């Protein structure tokens, strides 16, 4: 019936777990609420465990262990390893290994969750074929950490204890058998499914939809909506451009609670050595991307009879002028970055403004071109 599926490579344990927990969430949890109603304590338990496990993935598994974006003391490591296991996304060692391979081979065949193999594959299909034991040769630095190796050996037991038994016990203490069932279904199963699929959507949706203000050569995209549910992980184009930065949302208005949590822990002395990309490099990446897009749009416009549309002709001329300015600014910034010269805030603000203006001009040209085509 399914001749193209290599059943000999299917990880039946993991696949069954993903399917059963999803079906339990979709069927069992609505039945529970229909029968017992919406208890605020049970709902609150969902959000608390969602916060603890979700942030343990973003702050711990991702930015701390996979990318070494900062250093952490034992209490932070232990917390993220305990609640990270409760997300049932494998051990921190396995997770970091997969993620480092993803960054090394993004959009190529060796990428574990390569989006070119389809949305479902990148979302969760690849996990169905993830077999063990694995080489894990790219995480030798993490192998030296006793806490990481302890969690690697016992992550399933830890996950069940912290992610399933703990909310069930809290529910039982609160409201007997009814509370225990609520803790198990809502704080345990439904919560872990929610956290997992939020993580999965970074691998699928954030490689499909959104903007690419820093690098259009990669499929990774910034998606503000996904940042809401993933504690700031939605700014994925930035992350792929500057993967070792402890921040994902670098603009003041961007939602990145993980960044704020790391910054707060640093002030409390629980983490240190926060890695941060210089503003010059960020502006340079934005400027390079908009410069390339502008030049491509100008080249495309040579094939059009511009004089037939005065509005379009004026927009085209502005775009050409802006292209020359962007080229000059790019070379100036590139030299400054290469020479490690720190530019003034006023200068950086000017080129940010020029980049934004060029983006607006590009959008206008594309709308005019689309109107002429129509």
VOFIRO-788807 format. One line per 3 residues: number of its first residue (from 0); their letters; for each residue x, y, z of C-alpha. Coordinates in steps of 0.05 Angstrom, whole numbers, plus 5000, padded with zeros to 4 digits. Example, Ala and Ser with C-alpha at 12.3 -4.5 7.8 and 13.67 -1.06 7.14 Angstrom:
2
0> AS> 5246 4910 5156; 5273 4979 5143
end
This chain:
374
0> XXX> 5000 5000 5000; 5058 5048 5015; 5115 5024 4970
3> XXX> 5157 5087 4979; 5161 5084 5055; 5223 5048 5081
6> XXX> 5188 5011 5138; 5254 4977 5158; 5280 5046 5179
9> XXX> 5219 5068 5219; 5230 5083 5292; 5167 5050 5316
12> XXX> 5174 5072 5389; 5181 5146 5374; 5129 5144 5319
15> XXX> 5078 5110 5364; 5092 5160 5420; 5081 5219 5373
18> XXX> 5016 5190 5345; 4987 5166 5411; 5001 5232 5448
21> XXX> 4971 5272 5391; 4908 5230 5388; 4902 5233 5464
24> XXX> 4905 5309 5460; 4855 5314 5404; 4805 5264 5433
27> XXX> 4817 5255 5507; 4828 5327 5528; 4763 5354 5497
30> XXX> 4724 5297 5530; 4756 5316 5597; 4737 5389 5591
33> XXX> 4667 5371 5567; 4657 5328 5628; 4692 5367 5683
36> XXX> 4693 5438 5655; 4751 5487 5651; 4785 5488 5719
39> XXX> 4831 5550 5725; 4882 5511 5765; 4887 5456 5712
42> XXX> 4891 5509 5657; 4944 5546 5698; 4984 5482 5704
45> XXX> 4984 5475 5629; 5013 5545 5620; 5065 5538 5676
48> XXX> 5091 5472 5648; 5087 5500 5577; 5131 5558 5599
51> XXX> 5181 5515 5637; 5189 5462 5584; 5185 5510 5525
54> XXX> 5237 5557 5553; 5281 5497 5572; 5283 5480 5498
57> XXX> 5294 5551 5472; 5341 5576 5527; 5373 5510 5545
60> XXX> 5373 5459 5489; 5378 5511 5434; 5417 5574 5454
63> XXX> 5458 5545 5511; 5475 5473 5490; 5469 5473 5414
66> XXX> 5499 5542 5401; 5539 5559 5463; 5511 5629 5460
69> XXX> 5526 5639 5534; 5553 5601 5594; 5509 5578 5650
72> XXX> 5518 5556 5722; 5493 5489 5747; 5424 5511 5772
75> XXX> 5406 5538 5702; 5434 5476 5668; 5398 5429 5715
78> XXX> 5331 5465 5708; 5334 5465 5632; 5357 5393 5629
81> XXX> 5301 5369 5675; 5245 5408 5641; 5276 5400 5572
84> XXX> 5270 5324 5581; 5197 5336 5599; 5186 5364 5528
87> XXX> 5202 5294 5502; 5246 5321 5445; 5303 5274 5461
90> XXX> 5364 5288 5504; 5400 5354 5501; 5459 5317 5470
93> XXX> 5418 5287 5414; 5379 5351 5402; 5442 5394 5397
96> XXX> 5474 5344 5350; 5414 5345 5302; 5410 5421 5305
99> XXX> 5484 5432 5291; 5478 5386 5231; 5418 5426 5208
102> XXX> 5458 5491 5209; 5517 5459 5175; 5477 5429 5117
105> XXX> 5414 5472 5116; 5371 5461 5054; 5415 5404 5032
108> XXX> 5406 5329 5034; 5445 5319 5099; 5400 5369 5135
111> XXX> 5359 5325 5183; 5297 5367 5173; 5310 5392 5102
114> XXX> 5249 5433 5080; 5261 5414 5007; 5236 5345 5025
117> XXX> 5168 5375 5042; 5132 5411 5098; 5111 5348 5135
120> XXX> 5181 5319 5131; 5212 5381 5161; 5156 5386 5213
123> XXX> 5159 5316 5242; 5166 5264 5187; 5242 5260 5196
126> XXX> 5232 5239 5269; 5196 5176 5247; 5261 5151 5216
129> XXX> 5310 5174 5269; 5345 5110 5290; 5393 5096 5348
132> XXX> 5449 5091 5369; 5477 5152 5334; 5549 5175 5323
135> XXX> 5542 5244 5356; 5612 5264 5335; 5595 5338 5331
138> XXX> 5579 5346 5405; 5644 5325 5438; 5644 5390 5476
141> XXX> 5578 5372 5509; 5603 5302 5525; 5651 5334 5574
144> XXX> 5592 5361 5615; 5571 5310 5670; 5501 5340 5676
147> XXX> 5489 5335 5601; 5513 5262 5600; 5471 5245 5661
150> XXX> 5409 5273 5626; 5428 5237 5562; 5428 5170 5598
153> XXX> 5363 5180 5636; 5324 5231 5596; 5264 5185 5585
156> XXX> 5257 5170 5659; 5267 5244 5675; 5216 5264 5622
159> XXX> 5163 5217 5649; 5176 5238 5721; 5178 5314 5710
162> XXX> 5131 5318 5650; 5077 5267 5666; 5080 5243 5738
165> XXX> 5093 5312 5769; 5031 5347 5739; 4989 5285 5755
168> XXX> 5011 5286 5828; 5000 5362 5833; 4930 5352 5803
171> XXX> 4915 5295 5853; 4936 5338 5912; 4892 5394 5886
174> XXX> 4829 5355 5870; 4836 5280 5878; 4823 5234 5819
177> XXX> 4792 5288 5776; 4851 5334 5787; 4900 5277 5774
180> XXX> 4867 5263 5707; 4868 5336 5690; 4941 5341 5709
183> XXX> 4958 5281 5667; 4917 5301 5605; 4925 5377 5606
186> XXX> 4990 5391 5644; 5024 5329 5617; 5002 5302 5549
189> XXX> 4969 5363 5518; 5024 5409 5542; 5080 5365 5513
192> XXX> 5044 5360 5446; 5036 5436 5445; 5110 5447 5460
195> XXX> 5133 5395 5410; 5092 5423 5352; 5113 5494 5367
198> XXX> 5185 5470 5361; 5168 5431 5298; 5137 5492 5266
201> XXX> 5204 5528 5270; 5233 5473 5226; 5174 5473 5177
204> XXX> 5134 5539 5176; 5195 5583 5190; 5229 5552 5130
207> XXX> 5167 5565 5087; 5133 5630 5106; 5159 5697 5128
210> XXX> 5212 5749 5109; 5286 5743 5096; 5316 5810 5114
213> XXX> 5387 5784 5127; 5399 5728 5077; 5353 5704 5021
216> XXX> 5400 5648 5002; 5373 5605 5059; 5302 5581 5067
219> XXX> 5300 5604 5140; 5251 5661 5150; 5231 5711 5204
222> XXX> 5158 5700 5225; 5134 5745 5282; 5072 5703 5295
225> XXX> 5113 5640 5309; 5157 5681 5357; 5097 5690 5402
228> XXX> 5089 5615 5415; 5163 5596 5415; 5190 5649 5462
231> XXX> 5225 5687 5407; 5249 5631 5362; 5208 5656 5303
234> XXX> 5262 5704 5279; 5294 5647 5243; 5327 5684 5185
237> XXX> 5367 5725 5235; 5384 5662 5274; 5411 5627 5212
240> XXX> 5452 5689 5195; 5480 5697 5265; 5470 5630 5299
243> XXX> 5515 5643 5359; 5480 5706 5382; 5442 5696 5447
246> XXX> 5386 5738 5416; 5338 5720 5360; 5295 5782 5361
249> XXX> 5345 5839 5358; 5297 5896 5343; 5268 5932 5404
252> XXX> 5197 5914 5383; 5210 5840 5370; 5182 5789 5419
255> XXX> 5239 5748 5447; 5226 5726 5520; 5284 5677 5516
258> XXX> 5332 5735 5504; 5302 5774 5562; 5307 5713 5608
261> XXX> 5381 5703 5590; 5395 5777 5601; 5360 5774 5669
264> XXX> 5398 5711 5690; 5462 5747 5670; 5445 5805 5717
267> XXX> 5431 5754 5772; 5499 5722 5761; 5471 5655 5739
270> XXX> 5496 5659 5667; 5554 5696 5635; 5593 5709 5571
273> XXX> 5533 5727 5529; 5552 5726 5455; 5525 5785 5416
276> XXX> 5536 5803 5343; 5561 5875 5333; 5509 5923 5306
279> XXX> 5554 5938 5246; 5550 5866 5223; 5475 5864 5230
282> XXX> 5465 5929 5191; 5515 5904 5139; 5475 5840 5129
285> XXX> 5410 5879 5121; 5444 5928 5074; 5475 5872 5032
288> XXX> 5408 5837 5025; 5368 5898 5004; 5425 5919 4958
291> XXX> 5423 5852 4923; 5347 5855 4917; 5350 5926 4890
294> XXX> 5402 5907 4837; 5361 5847 4816; 5299 5890 4810
297> XXX> 5336 5941 4768; 5363 5887 4722; 5293 5859 4714
300> XXX> 5266 5928 4696; 5312 5936 4636; 5265 5891 4598
303> XXX> 5205 5938 4608; 5183 5998 4568; 5188 6045 4626
306> XXX> 5170 6109 4588; 5099 6084 4579; 5086 6093 4654
309> XXX> 5110 6160 4684; 5097 6138 4755; 5136 6075 4745
312> XXX> 5192 6113 4710; 5199 6160 4769; 5199 6101 4817
315> XXX> 5251 6066 4775; 5297 6127 4775; 5291 6133 4850
318> XXX> 5309 6059 4856; 5371 6069 4813; 5394 6128 4855
321> XXX> 5382 6090 4918; 5420 6031 4890; 5482 6074 4881
324> XXX> 5475 6100 4952; 5467 6030 4980; 5528 6006 4942
327> XXX> 5570 6062 4971; 5543 6050 5041; 5554 5976 5035
330> XXX> 5628 5983 5017; 5637 6034 5073; 5606 5988 5124
333> XXX> 5641 5927 5097; 5708 5961 5105; 5691 5984 5175
336> XXX> 5671 5914 5195; 5733 5884 5163; 5778 5934 5199
339> XXX> 5738 5924 5264; 5721 5997 5266; 5661 6014 5310
342> XXX> 5614 6061 5273; 5574 6115 5308; 5502 6103 5327
345> XXX> 5483 6161 5282; 5517 6130 5222; 5485 6062 5235
348> XXX> 5417 6094 5243; 5426 6129 5176; 5440 6064 5139
351> XXX> 5382 6029 5174; 5338 6085 5149; 5366 6079 5079
354> XXX> 5354 6004 5080; 5282 6015 5102; 5271 6067 5047
357> XXX> 5300 6021 4995; 5254 5965 5018; 5193 6012 5011
360> XXX> 5217 6032 4941; 5225 5959 4921; 5155 5943 4945
363> XXX> 5127 6001 4905; 5164 5978 4842; 5138 5907 4850
366> XXX> 5067 5932 4859; 5073 5976 4797; 5102 5919 4757
369> XXX> 5048 5871 4781; 4996 5923 4760; 5025 5930 4690
372> XX> 5028 5854 4682; 4956 5848 4704
end
